[in-house]
Amino acid sequence: MTDDERRRHAGAKQPLSTRPRPQMTPVLVAAGLVMLIVVVFLLITALGYHG
């Protein structure tokens, strides 16, 4: 049994409505921050090149 399967079995015992998956929120926040940084960086470089 892999770690992913073990995690899925452990999560299945708890109701999903009362307890959202705890590992998803930090991943989403990190992805959002990375996207923001990339977008800002691209905007600054684009403005720098055109300006």
For each residue, the residues with C-beta under 8 A, 3 or more apart:
1: 5 6
2: 5 6
3: 6 7
4: 7 8
5: 1 2 8 9
6: 1 2 3 9 10
7: 3 4 10 11
8: 4 5 11 12
9: 5 6 12 13
10: 6 7 13 14
11: 7 8 14 16 21
12: 8 9
13: 9 10
14: 10 11 18 19
15: 18 19
16: 11 19 20 21
17:
18: 14 15
19: 14 15 16 22
20: 16 24 25
21: 11 16 24 25
22: 19 25
23: 26 27
24: 20 21 27 28
25: 20 21 22 28 29
26: 23 29 30
27: 23 24 30 31
28: 24 25 31 32
29: 25 26 32 33
30: 26 27 33 34
31: 27 28 34 35
32: 28 29 35 36
33: 29 30 36 37
34: 30 31 37 38
35: 31 32 38 39
36: 32 33 39 40
37: 33 34 40 41
38: 34 35 41 42
39: 35 36 42 43
40: 36 37 43 44
41: 37 38 44 45
42: 38 39 45 46
43: 39 40 46 47
44: 40 41 47 48
45: 41 42 48 49
46: 42 43 49 50
47: 43 44 50 51
48: 44 45 51
49: 45 46
50: 46 47
51: 47 48
